[in-house]
Amino acid sequence: MESVSTRRITRVGVLAALYVVLTLGLSFMSYQSIQFRIAEMLMLLCLFSKDYVIATTLGCLIANIFSPVGAVDVVVGTLATLFSGLCIYLLRKKLNPLTASFFPVLFNAVFVGIELKVMLDAPLLLSMGQVAVGEIVCITIVGNIILAALKKNASFMKQLSDIDSSIS
């Protein structure tokens, strides 16, 4: 039992750290209205385990501590990630990676779009659209391409999940 707990904690920690490193390492394009947060492609992992909901939420929270928008982004951006991850995980048996990618697009466009309007007085619809485009590029396109390539490695897919990894 202990090794399972250790494995889960390690999985969450490593993935959260990866989210933070990708976001901060590419900070020039991870924040503000026009953002391409490459780490968001990790949201697709929520299809495989609830551990990834925790990991991406924790990673987002830590990365948003460094947001130029301030503490509001820690709350708003993290909630968008949490809600996206929960929807993906709870509906995982009815979703494929492509349809799963629309939850982060929607939640981030709305939550972060409103945040940018309030905090930076940015045009609301433009901000929502810009955030949505960034999410579509990072998750729907790049994330799905990478996941499709990874799915060809059965050993990797087995390690990815505690459950049946036959997500289409």
Buried (B, 14 or more C-beta within 10 A) or exposed (E): EEEEEEEBEEBBBEBBBBBBEBBBEBBEBBBBBEBBBBBBBBBBBBBBBBBBBBBBBBBBBBBBEBBEBEEBBBEBBBBBBBBBBBBBBEBBEEBEBBEBBBBBBBBBBBBBBBBBBEBEEBBBEBBBBBBBBBBBBBBBBBBBEEBEEEBEEEEEBEEBBBEEBEBE
